[in-house]
Amino acid sequence: MKTKRLITVFVLSLTGGIRTAPLLYADITPVNFPTPPPQGNSVTGPILNIDPVNHQIQVKDYKGMVQTFRIDEFIQVYRNGLPMAFVDLGLGDVVTVTAK
């Protein structure tokens, strides 16, 4: 049964029947849309996912919600109280994301 399903998926992907091919290149799971925290608020938690193509990270907050942030000039990420560049972030880092 698994072999038949695998063959079907393979054939559909070759014929263009599956339109999710661009999703194969993204590192971010589509949990939610990237939104900045409100001015003066911050989100703290571990980084679950990093998308270097779209410049996004996913952080799990204290409530267990996964939030997606696009890192740009309006967002600052801190690790251990120090501002961090996007390229210096790693999976599992506990960070605080704030709006500038």
PyMOL CGO cylinders between C-alpha atoms (Angstrom):
from pymol import cmd
from pymol.cgo import CYLINDER

trace = [
    CYLINDER, 0.00, 0.00, 0.00, 2.80, 2.43, 0.88, 0.3, 1, 1, 1, 1, 1, 1,
    CYLINDER, 2.80, 2.43, 0.88, 4.65, 1.57, -2.32, 0.3, 1, 1, 1, 1, 1, 1,
    CYLINDER, 4.65, 1.57, -2.32, 1.56, 2.27, -4.43, 0.3, 1, 1, 1, 1, 1, 1,
    CYLINDER, 1.56, 2.27, -4.43, 1.05, 5.63, -2.72, 0.3, 1, 1, 1, 1, 1, 1,
    CYLINDER, 1.05, 5.63, -2.72, 4.72, 6.52, -3.11, 0.3, 1, 1, 1, 1, 1, 1,
    CYLINDER, 4.72, 6.52, -3.11, 4.62, 5.69, -6.81, 0.3, 1, 1, 1, 1, 1, 1,
    CYLINDER, 4.62, 5.69, -6.81, 1.46, 7.79, -7.24, 0.3, 1, 1, 1, 1, 1, 1,
    CYLINDER, 1.46, 7.79, -7.24, 3.05, 10.78, -5.51, 0.3, 1, 1, 1, 1, 1, 1,
    CYLINDER, 3.05, 10.78, -5.51, 6.19, 10.38, -7.60, 0.3, 1, 1, 1, 1, 1, 1,
    CYLINDER, 6.19, 10.38, -7.60, 4.26, 10.21, -10.87, 0.3, 1, 1, 1, 1, 1, 1,
    CYLINDER, 4.26, 10.21, -10.87, 2.11, 13.20, -9.95, 0.3, 1, 1, 1, 1, 1, 1,
    CYLINDER, 2.11, 13.20, -9.95, 5.16, 15.23, -9.03, 0.3, 1, 1, 1, 1, 1, 1,
    CYLINDER, 5.16, 15.23, -9.03, 6.77, 14.45, -12.39, 0.3, 1, 1, 1, 1, 1, 1,
    CYLINDER, 6.77, 14.45, -12.39, 3.65, 15.42, -14.31, 0.3, 1, 1, 1, 1, 1, 1,
    CYLINDER, 3.65, 15.42, -14.31, 3.10, 18.64, -12.38, 0.3, 1, 1, 1, 1, 1, 1,
    CYLINDER, 3.10, 18.64, -12.38, 0.07, 17.27, -10.58, 0.3, 1, 1, 1, 1, 1, 1,
    CYLINDER, 0.07, 17.27, -10.58, 1.45, 18.40, -7.25, 0.3, 1, 1, 1, 1, 1, 1,
    CYLINDER, 1.45, 18.40, -7.25, 1.72, 22.16, -7.03, 0.3, 1, 1, 1, 1, 1, 1,
    CYLINDER, 1.72, 22.16, -7.03, 3.57, 22.26, -3.68, 0.3, 1, 1, 1, 1, 1, 1,
    CYLINDER, 3.57, 22.26, -3.68, 7.06, 21.98, -5.16, 0.3, 1, 1, 1, 1, 1, 1,
    CYLINDER, 7.06, 21.98, -5.16, 8.05, 25.53, -4.01, 0.3, 1, 1, 1, 1, 1, 1,
    CYLINDER, 8.05, 25.53, -4.01, 7.25, 24.46, -0.44, 0.3, 1, 1, 1, 1, 1, 1,
    CYLINDER, 7.25, 24.46, -0.44, 9.99, 21.87, -0.69, 0.3, 1, 1, 1, 1, 1, 1,
    CYLINDER, 9.99, 21.87, -0.69, 12.56, 24.65, -0.80, 0.3, 1, 1, 1, 1, 1, 1,
    CYLINDER, 12.56, 24.65, -0.80, 11.26, 26.62, 2.21, 0.3, 1, 1, 1, 1, 1, 1,
    CYLINDER, 11.26, 26.62, 2.21, 12.57, 25.90, 5.68, 0.3, 1, 1, 1, 1, 1, 1,
    CYLINDER, 12.57, 25.90, 5.68, 9.63, 27.54, 7.43, 0.3, 1, 1, 1, 1, 1, 1,
    CYLINDER, 9.63, 27.54, 7.43, 6.55, 25.49, 8.15, 0.3, 1, 1, 1, 1, 1, 1,
    CYLINDER, 6.55, 25.49, 8.15, 3.36, 27.43, 7.36, 0.3, 1, 1, 1, 1, 1, 1,
    CYLINDER, 3.36, 27.43, 7.36, 2.23, 27.84, 10.99, 0.3, 1, 1, 1, 1, 1, 1,
    CYLINDER, 2.23, 27.84, 10.99, 1.19, 31.46, 10.61, 0.3, 1, 1, 1, 1, 1, 1,
    CYLINDER, 1.19, 31.46, 10.61, 2.03, 34.61, 8.74, 0.3, 1, 1, 1, 1, 1, 1,
    CYLINDER, 2.03, 34.61, 8.74, 5.01, 36.65, 9.91, 0.3, 1, 1, 1, 1, 1, 1,
    CYLINDER, 5.01, 36.65, 9.91, 3.82, 39.50, 12.10, 0.3, 1, 1, 1, 1, 1, 1,
    CYLINDER, 3.82, 39.50, 12.10, 5.82, 41.95, 14.16, 0.3, 1, 1, 1, 1, 1, 1,
    CYLINDER, 5.82, 41.95, 14.16, 5.05, 42.13, 17.86, 0.3, 1, 1, 1, 1, 1, 1,
    CYLINDER, 5.05, 42.13, 17.86, 3.12, 45.25, 18.87, 0.3, 1, 1, 1, 1, 1, 1,
    CYLINDER, 3.12, 45.25, 18.87, 5.31, 48.24, 19.73, 0.3, 1, 1, 1, 1, 1, 1,
    CYLINDER, 5.31, 48.24, 19.73, 6.65, 47.80, 23.25, 0.3, 1, 1, 1, 1, 1, 1,
    CYLINDER, 6.65, 47.80, 23.25, 5.84, 44.08, 23.40, 0.3, 1, 1, 1, 1, 1, 1,
    CYLINDER, 5.84, 44.08, 23.40, 8.24, 41.21, 22.93, 0.3, 1, 1, 1, 1, 1, 1,
    CYLINDER, 8.24, 41.21, 22.93, 8.17, 37.46, 22.44, 0.3, 1, 1, 1, 1, 1, 1,
    CYLINDER, 8.17, 37.46, 22.44, 10.71, 35.23, 24.17, 0.3, 1, 1, 1, 1, 1, 1,
    CYLINDER, 10.71, 35.23, 24.17, 11.37, 31.57, 23.46, 0.3, 1, 1, 1, 1, 1, 1,
    CYLINDER, 11.37, 31.57, 23.46, 13.50, 29.06, 21.58, 0.3, 1, 1, 1, 1, 1, 1,
    CYLINDER, 13.50, 29.06, 21.58, 13.96, 29.29, 17.82, 0.3, 1, 1, 1, 1, 1, 1,
    CYLINDER, 13.96, 29.29, 17.82, 12.24, 26.30, 16.21, 0.3, 1, 1, 1, 1, 1, 1,
    CYLINDER, 12.24, 26.30, 16.21, 12.92, 27.09, 12.58, 0.3, 1, 1, 1, 1, 1, 1,
    CYLINDER, 12.92, 27.09, 12.58, 15.05, 29.43, 10.48, 0.3, 1, 1, 1, 1, 1, 1,
    CYLINDER, 15.05, 29.43, 10.48, 14.28, 30.38, 6.89, 0.3, 1, 1, 1, 1, 1, 1,
    CYLINDER, 14.28, 30.38, 6.89, 17.34, 32.09, 5.41, 0.3, 1, 1, 1, 1, 1, 1,
    CYLINDER, 17.34, 32.09, 5.41, 15.65, 32.59, 2.03, 0.3, 1, 1, 1, 1, 1, 1,
    CYLINDER, 15.65, 32.59, 2.03, 12.73, 34.63, 3.37, 0.3, 1, 1, 1, 1, 1, 1,
    CYLINDER, 12.73, 34.63, 3.37, 14.67, 36.00, 6.36, 0.3, 1, 1, 1, 1, 1, 1,
    CYLINDER, 14.67, 36.00, 6.36, 12.21, 34.53, 8.87, 0.3, 1, 1, 1, 1, 1, 1,
    CYLINDER, 12.21, 34.53, 8.87, 12.38, 32.69, 12.17, 0.3, 1, 1, 1, 1, 1, 1,
    CYLINDER, 12.38, 32.69, 12.17, 9.82, 30.80, 14.20, 0.3, 1, 1, 1, 1, 1, 1,
    CYLINDER, 9.82, 30.80, 14.20, 9.82, 31.21, 17.98, 0.3, 1, 1, 1, 1, 1, 1,
    CYLINDER, 9.82, 31.21, 17.98, 7.80, 29.19, 20.47, 0.3, 1, 1, 1, 1, 1, 1,
    CYLINDER, 7.80, 29.19, 20.47, 6.46, 31.55, 23.14, 0.3, 1, 1, 1, 1, 1, 1,
    CYLINDER, 6.46, 31.55, 23.14, 5.77, 30.76, 26.79, 0.3, 1, 1, 1, 1, 1, 1,
    CYLINDER, 5.77, 30.76, 26.79, 2.17, 29.75, 25.96, 0.3, 1, 1, 1, 1, 1, 1,
    CYLINDER, 2.17, 29.75, 25.96, 3.43, 27.15, 23.48, 0.3, 1, 1, 1, 1, 1, 1,
    CYLINDER, 3.43, 27.15, 23.48, 2.31, 29.13, 20.43, 0.3, 1, 1, 1, 1, 1, 1,
    CYLINDER, 2.31, 29.13, 20.43, 4.67, 29.16, 17.46, 0.3, 1, 1, 1, 1, 1, 1,
    CYLINDER, 4.67, 29.16, 17.46, 5.07, 32.65, 16.05, 0.3, 1, 1, 1, 1, 1, 1,
    CYLINDER, 5.07, 32.65, 16.05, 6.73, 33.55, 12.76, 0.3, 1, 1, 1, 1, 1, 1,
    CYLINDER, 6.73, 33.55, 12.76, 8.74, 36.74, 12.40, 0.3, 1, 1, 1, 1, 1, 1,
    CYLINDER, 8.74, 36.74, 12.40, 10.27, 38.31, 9.31, 0.3, 1, 1, 1, 1, 1, 1,
    CYLINDER, 10.27, 38.31, 9.31, 13.56, 39.82, 10.44, 0.3, 1, 1, 1, 1, 1, 1,
    CYLINDER, 13.56, 39.82, 10.44, 13.91, 43.29, 8.93, 0.3, 1, 1, 1, 1, 1, 1,
    CYLINDER, 13.91, 43.29, 8.93, 14.85, 46.81, 9.98, 0.3, 1, 1, 1, 1, 1, 1,
    CYLINDER, 14.85, 46.81, 9.98, 11.81, 47.03, 12.28, 0.3, 1, 1, 1, 1, 1, 1,
    CYLINDER, 11.81, 47.03, 12.28, 12.56, 43.86, 14.29, 0.3, 1, 1, 1, 1, 1, 1,
    CYLINDER, 12.56, 43.86, 14.29, 15.40, 43.28, 16.73, 0.3, 1, 1, 1, 1, 1, 1,
    CYLINDER, 15.40, 43.28, 16.73, 16.39, 39.86, 18.05, 0.3, 1, 1, 1, 1, 1, 1,
    CYLINDER, 16.39, 39.86, 18.05, 18.25, 39.58, 21.36, 0.3, 1, 1, 1, 1, 1, 1,
    CYLINDER, 18.25, 39.58, 21.36, 20.07, 36.56, 22.77, 0.3, 1, 1, 1, 1, 1, 1,
    CYLINDER, 20.07, 36.56, 22.77, 21.25, 36.82, 26.39, 0.3, 1, 1, 1, 1, 1, 1,
    CYLINDER, 21.25, 36.82, 26.39, 20.41, 40.53, 26.29, 0.3, 1, 1, 1, 1, 1, 1,
    CYLINDER, 20.41, 40.53, 26.29, 22.66, 41.23, 23.29, 0.3, 1, 1, 1, 1, 1, 1,
    CYLINDER, 22.66, 41.23, 23.29, 21.34, 42.24, 19.86, 0.3, 1, 1, 1, 1, 1, 1,
    CYLINDER, 21.34, 42.24, 19.86, 21.99, 39.50, 17.32, 0.3, 1, 1, 1, 1, 1, 1,
    CYLINDER, 21.99, 39.50, 17.32, 22.34, 39.53, 13.55, 0.3, 1, 1, 1, 1, 1, 1,
    CYLINDER, 22.34, 39.53, 13.55, 20.16, 37.10, 11.61, 0.3, 1, 1, 1, 1, 1, 1,
    CYLINDER, 20.16, 37.10, 11.61, 23.19, 35.10, 10.45, 0.3, 1, 1, 1, 1, 1, 1,
    CYLINDER, 23.19, 35.10, 10.45, 24.28, 34.51, 14.05, 0.3, 1, 1, 1, 1, 1, 1,
    CYLINDER, 24.28, 34.51, 14.05, 21.03, 32.85, 15.12, 0.3, 1, 1, 1, 1, 1, 1,
    CYLINDER, 21.03, 32.85, 15.12, 20.79, 29.09, 15.52, 0.3, 1, 1, 1, 1, 1, 1,
    CYLINDER, 20.79, 29.09, 15.52, 18.09, 26.52, 16.14, 0.3, 1, 1, 1, 1, 1, 1,
    CYLINDER, 18.09, 26.52, 16.14, 17.30, 26.19, 19.82, 0.3, 1, 1, 1, 1, 1, 1,
    CYLINDER, 17.30, 26.19, 19.82, 18.66, 29.62, 20.73, 0.3, 1, 1, 1, 1, 1, 1,
    CYLINDER, 18.66, 29.62, 20.73, 16.41, 31.28, 23.31, 0.3, 1, 1, 1, 1, 1, 1,
    CYLINDER, 16.41, 31.28, 23.31, 15.78, 34.77, 21.95, 0.3, 1, 1, 1, 1, 1, 1,
    CYLINDER, 15.78, 34.77, 21.95, 13.64, 37.80, 22.59, 0.3, 1, 1, 1, 1, 1, 1,
    CYLINDER, 13.64, 37.80, 22.59, 12.03, 39.37, 19.52, 0.3, 1, 1, 1, 1, 1, 1,
    CYLINDER, 12.03, 39.37, 19.52, 10.96, 43.01, 19.81, 0.3, 1, 1, 1, 1, 1, 1,
    CYLINDER, 10.96, 43.01, 19.81, 9.73, 45.74, 17.49, 0.3, 1, 1, 1, 1, 1, 1,
    CYLINDER, 9.73, 45.74, 17.49, 12.07, 48.71, 17.14, 0.3, 1, 1, 1, 1, 1, 1,
]
cmd.load_cgo(trace, "trace")
